């Protein structure tokens, strides 16, 4: 049985419906705070708004929608999607430099009452046009990494990494030649790399996912 099929079998056994994921909150979430309550309402509304469908979702930021096909980059981390029916438990809502960090756990209990955790994810809520909207965690976590632009490519890499300009220029040249050969206009793009896959997952906002771990090796 493949990993994807294994996930699907579990979902069929625990979910009576693929619609309307239940959202609960840890006791430490301050529900008396007006701003926190707005963020709570925003997050719940998003979870209940068919987030696995591609449309102009009113709860997500316009700036993210302009940059990618499906604006929520966590959407495609699992097949079926992250929003396939697992109950969602909000572990914390933390204010930091004008934004709210929402740490969530997608999990259930197996038939033997043992916890089954699919993933622990981070979302960002911030005001856009005077209303709270959700943003990808990646937009903010990558600010702690180094950044270097060479030609078409913007590189993001950990602080411990020693940047190789020769290899970076080769990648940029290769990208330009591909565009030229295919007769398409060149487009700038971002390139992320780290020593292992889990580090990139954490950059995207994934603290834990089922199957986490394994051999450490350079990853893009």
C-alpha positions, 0 to 999 in steps of 0.5 A, a space after each residue: 500500500 502506498 503512502 497516499 493510499 494509506 492516508 486515504 484508508 485512514 480518512 475513510 475510517 475516521 471521517 463520516 463526511 468530507 465537509 465541515 472540519 471541526 475546529 477546537 482550541 487549546 485552553 491557553 488561547 485567550 478568547 476574551 481578547 477582541 483581536 484574538 476573537 477576530 483571528 479565531 473567526 477568520 480561521 474557522 471561516 476559512 476552514 469551513 469555506 471549502 479551502 480545498 477548492 480553487 476560487 477567490 477565497 475571501 478569507 485569504 490575502 489578495 497579495 498571496 493570490 497574485 503570486 501562485 495558482 492555489 494561494 495556500 501552499 499547504 493545500 497540496 501537502 497531502 493527497 487528498 488535501 490537508 482539508 480532507 476532514 481531519 478535526 483541527 485543534 488550534 494550539 496557540 494564537 500568538 501576536 508578534 510584530 503586528 501579525 498573529 501566528 496560528 499554530 494548528 494540529 490536524 489529528 484524530 483518535 484511532 479506534 484504540 483511542 491512540 492519537 493520530 496526528 497528521 500534521 502540525 501547521 502554522 498560519 499567519 493572520 494580518 490586517 489587509 485593507 483594515 481586515 484580517 486575512 490569512 497569509 502563507 507562513 513562508 512569507 515571514 519565515 524566509 525573512 530569517 534566511 539569507 536571500 540573494 538574487 542572480 538574474 532570474 533566480 532569487 535564492 533563499 538559504 539558511 544562515 549556516 550555508 556558504 553561497 556558491 555563486 558559480 553554481 548559482 550563475 549556472 542555474 540562471 544561465 540554464 533557466 535563460 537558455 530553456 526560455 530561449 529554446 522554448 521561445 517563452 518570456 523569461 520569468 523570475 522565480 524563487 529557489 529554496 534549498 537546505 540541508 534536509 527536507 524537514 528544514 524546508 517543511 518548517 520554512 513553509 510552516 510545517 512543524 510536524 507531518 506524518 512520516 517526518 524524519 529520515 536520512 539527512 541530505 541536501 534538499 531543494 
